Amino acid sequence: MNIKKVDLNLLVYLNVLLEERNVSRAANKLALTQPTMSNALKRLRELFDDPLLVRTAEGMSPTEKATKLKPEIVSLLSLAEKITQPDKDFSPAQSRLTFRVMCNDYIEAALLAPFIQSLLECAPNLSFDLYGPGDIGLADMEKGHIDLALNRFTSLPKTFHQSSIWRDNFCCLVHQEHPYAQALDLDSYLTAEHIWVNQTGWGAETSLANNRGGQQFSWVDEALAQLDKTRNIRVYTRHYGLTSWLLRQPKLIATLPRRQAMLYKDDPQLRLVRVPFQIVPIEIKMIWSPLLQHSKAHQWLRRSLSTFASTVVDR
């Protein structure tokens, strides 16, 4: 049987015929004329090569084949109804979904961790699977395997959807006894030794990709280059969280996005101080595949995350 030539409405008619076991009652239930229903029964008999309903002393009775078909037709019609219904509003309180999100540890600590904490009680079965930029590739995003990627992106495919989460300024994080904390000028900054920390986009980042004349660049170094200056970098890392450990002695300076540095504002050993030159704020975006654009659950995630991000201050 070629399914392309089958009028699937006939299965709806057959289901009602087998329930009513009467052509007139079935026609009334479906708001059809009796001739239309009689013609449908004729077509069904031809389709299944079986009389389906036969007259007996008890009225119209289903044949053995019709009796076997009934539960399968009910199952098929239930599936058809389910897949053609519009999505219901997403309920985080009831959902057992797992959202997969890519971000670096700056965004993970400053945004994702407090966001997830805010959902632990009101969405008890909702789960999150967090990935780092080196864990996934562009293809994972395009296929919708990752729900969201949050980072600073230098370029994006035009097919992706995107929304800005925030723009973040920079500050310096130093040990309270670091000399720069007492002399906040450019000369003191350049004399000190620095921690280079940078992680953008996705995929494995090679040192060669960021190497310009022997000096690895980040947005901090781009700003210094405008002044024809360079800093003395002692440690290179792609992990923002490592900086707080390296600053336990008064030797190094970490120049960080302010929301990251604010995580340590109550640490008695560390101080947040200003950067002695202008750095263009970084813009953090969330991006997602067009395959997920219309998902009710995904729409809730994007909306909730954006709303929560607006509460994470940088001052």
C-alpha positions in Angstrom: 0.0 0.0 0.0 1.3 3.4 -1.0 0.7 5.7 2.0 0.9 8.8 -0.3 -2.3 7.7 -2.0 -4.2 7.1 1.3 -6.7 9.7 2.6 -5.8 9.7 6.3 -9.3 11.1 7.0 -10.6 7.6 6.2 -8.9 6.4 9.4 -10.8 8.9 11.4 -14.1 7.7 9.8 -13.2 4.1 10.4 -12.5 4.7 14.1 -16.0 6.4 14.5 -17.7 3.6 12.5 -16.2 1.0 14.7 -17.3 2.9 17.8 -20.9 3.5 16.6 -21.3 0.4 14.5 -23.9 2.4 12.5 -23.4 4.5 9.4 -26.1 7.1 10.3 -24.8 7.6 13.9 -21.2 7.8 12.7 -22.2 10.4 10.0 -24.0 12.5 12.6 -21.0 12.4 15.0 -18.7 13.6 12.3 -21.2 16.1 10.9 -21.3 14.4 7.6 -24.1 13.3 5.4 -25.1 9.6 5.3 -24.1 9.2 1.6 -20.7 10.6 2.4 -20.2 8.2 5.2 -21.5 5.3 3.1 -19.0 6.2 0.4 -16.2 6.4 3.0 -17.0 2.9 4.2 -16.9 1.7 0.6 -13.5 3.2 0.1 -12.3 1.7 3.4 -13.4 -1.7 2.3 -11.4 -1.4 -0.9 -8.4 0.0 1.0 -8.2 -2.9 3.5 -9.7 -5.5 1.2 -12.1 -6.5 3.9 -15.8 -5.7 4.6 -14.8 -4.3 8.1 -18.5 -4.0 9.2 -21.1 -6.7 8.4 -24.8 -7.0 9.2 -25.6 -9.5 11.9 -28.6 -10.2 14.1 -27.1 -7.7 16.6 -26.7 -5.0 13.9 -23.4 -4.0 12.2 -20.5 -6.0 13.7 -16.8 -5.6 13.1 -14.9 -8.3 11.2 -11.8 -10.0 12.8 -9.6 -7.7 10.8 -11.5 -4.6 11.9 -11.2 -5.7 15.5 -7.4 -6.0 15.2 -7.1 -2.7 13.4 -9.1 -0.7 16.1 -6.3 -0.3 18.8 -3.7 0.5 16.1 -5.9 3.2 14.6 -6.6 4.7 18.0 -2.9 4.8 18.7 -2.1 6.4 15.3 -4.8 9.0 15.7 -3.6 9.8 19.2 -0.1 10.3 17.9 -1.3 12.5 15.0 -3.3 14.7 17.5 -0.3 15.0 19.8 2.2 16.1 17.1 -0.3 18.6 15.6 -1.1 20.3 18.8 0.7 23.7 19.5 3.3 23.6 22.2 2.0 24.4 25.7 3.6 27.0 27.8 6.8 25.7 29.4 6.6 25.0 33.1 10.0 25.1 34.8 8.4 23.8 38.0 7.3 20.6 36.2 10.0 20.1 33.6 12.7 17.5 33.7 14.7 19.0 30.8 18.5 19.4 30.8 19.8 22.6 29.3 23.2 22.5 27.7 25.1 25.8 27.9 28.6 26.7 26.8 30.5 29.5 28.6 33.9 30.3 30.0 34.4 30.3 33.8 34.0 34.1 34.1 30.4 33.8 32.8 29.9 30.5 34.7 30.8 32.1 38.0 29.4 35.6 37.5 26.1 34.6 35.8 25.3 30.9 35.5 26.1 29.8 39.0 23.8 32.4 40.7 21.2 31.9 38.0 21.1 28.1 38.6 21.0 28.7 42.4 17.9 30.8 41.9 16.1 27.9 40.3 17.0 25.1 42.7 13.8 25.4 44.7 11.3 26.6 42.1 12.5 24.2 39.3 13.6 21.1 41.3 13.9 18.8 38.3 15.5 21.1 35.8 19.1 20.3 35.1 22.1 22.1 33.5 25.0 20.7 31.6 27.8 23.3 31.4 30.5 23.1 28.7 33.7 25.2 28.3 34.7 26.9 25.0 37.2 24.1 24.3 34.5 21.3 24.7 32.3 22.1 21.6 32.6 23.3 18.1 30.5 25.4 15.7 28.8 22.3 14.3 27.4 21.4 17.8 25.7 24.8 17.9 24.4 24.7 14.4 22.7 21.3 15.0 21.1 22.5 18.2 23.1 20.0 20.4 24.0 23.0 22.7 21.1 25.2 23.8 23.1 28.4 24.4 26.6 29.7 24.1 27.6 32.7 26.1 30.8 34.5 25.5 32.5 37.3 23.7 32.4 36.4 20.0 34.5 38.1 17.4 32.4 36.6 14.5 29.3 34.6 14.1 27.4 32.8 11.3 24.6 34.9 10.0 22.1 32.1 10.6 22.6 32.2 14.4 20.3 34.1 16.6 21.9 36.3 19.2 21.1 38.6 22.1 23.4 40.8 24.3 23.7 39.8 27.9 25.7 42.7 29.2 28.7 45.0 28.5 31.4 44.7 31.2 34.1 47.2 32.1 37.5 46.3 33.5 39.3 46.7 36.8 42.5 45.4 38.4 42.5 42.7 41.1 45.6 42.8 43.3 46.8 41.7 46.7 46.2 44.4 49.2 50.0 44.9 49.7 50.8 45.1 46.0 52.7 48.3 45.2 50.2 49.2 42.4 47.4 49.4 45.0 49.2 52.4 46.4 50.2 54.1 43.1 47.5 53.8 40.5 49.4 55.1 37.5 50.4 53.7 34.2 54.1 53.5 35.0 53.4 51.4 38.1 51.0 49.2 36.1 53.6 48.6 33.4 56.4 47.9 35.9 54.5 45.1 37.6 54.1 41.5 36.4 50.8 40.5 35.0 48.4 37.6 34.6 47.1 37.3 31.0 43.6 35.8 31.0 41.4 35.5 27.9 38.8 33.1 26.5 36.6 33.9 23.6 34.4 32.1 21.1 34.5 28.3 21.1 36.8 25.5 20.2 40.4 24.9 21.2 42.4 28.1 21.3 46.0 27.9 20.1 48.7 30.3 21.3 49.6 30.8 17.6 46.1 32.2 16.9 46.8 35.0 19.4 50.4 35.6 18.7 51.5 38.9 17.3 55.2 39.4 17.1 55.9 37.2 20.1 53.3 38.9 22.3 50.0 37.2 22.9 47.1 39.7 22.8 43.9 40.1 24.7 41.5 43.0 24.7 43.6 44.5 27.5 46.7 44.3 25.3 44.8 45.7 22.4 44.1 48.8 24.5 47.7 49.1 25.5 48.8 48.8 21.9 46.9 52.0 21.2 49.3 53.7 23.6 52.2 51.9 22.0 52.8 50.1 25.3 53.1 46.4 26.4 52.8 44.8 29.8 55.1 42.3 31.4 53.1 39.1 31.4 54.3 36.4 33.8 51.4 33.9 33.6 49.1 33.0 30.7 45.8 31.3 31.5 42.4 30.7 30.0 40.8 30.3 33.5 39.6 33.4 35.2 39.1 31.6 38.5 42.9 30.8 38.7 43.7 34.5 39.2 42.4 34.6 42.8 44.9 31.9 43.8 47.8 33.5 42.0 47.1 36.8 43.7 47.6 35.4 47.2 51.0 37.1 47.3 51.8 40.7 46.3 53.5 40.0 43.0 51.0 39.9 40.2 48.2 42.0 38.7 45.1 40.6 37.1 43.1 42.9 34.8 39.6 41.4 34.7 36.0 42.1 33.6 34.5 43.9 36.6 31.8 41.4 37.2 34.4 38.6 37.6 36.5 40.8 39.9 33.4 41.6 42.0 33.3 38.0 43.1 36.3 38.7 45.3 35.1 42.1 46.7 34.8 40.7 50.2 38.1 38.9 50.2 40.2 40.6 52.9 43.5 39.8 51.0 42.4 41.3 47.7 41.6 44.7 46.4 39.7 46.0 43.3 41.3 49.0 41.8 41.0 51.0 38.6 42.8 50.4 35.4 45.1 53.4 34.5 44.0 53.5 30.9 40.9 53.2 28.8 39.7 49.8 27.7 36.6 49.3 25.5 34.0 47.4 27.5 33.5 43.8 26.3 30.1 42.7 25.1 28.9 39.3 26.2 26.3 37.7 23.9 24.2 34.6 24.1 23.7 32.8 20.8 21.6 29.9 19.7 20.7 27.8 16.7 17.7 28.7 14.5 16.5 25.1 15.2 15.7 26.2 18.8 14.3 29.6 18.1 10.6 28.6 18.5 10.9 26.1 21.3 8.8 27.2 24.3 11.4 25.8 26.8 14.2 27.6 25.0 12.3 30.8 24.9 11.8 30.6 28.6 15.5 30.0 29.2 16.6 32.9 27.1 14.0 35.3 28.7 14.8 34.1 32.2 18.6 34.3 31.7 18.4 37.8 30.2 16.2 39.1 33.0 18.5 37.6 35.7 21.6 39.0 33.9 20.2 42.5 34.3 20.4 42.1 38.1 24.1 41.2 38.1 25.7 44.6 38.6 29.2 45.6 37.8 29.6 48.3 40.5 
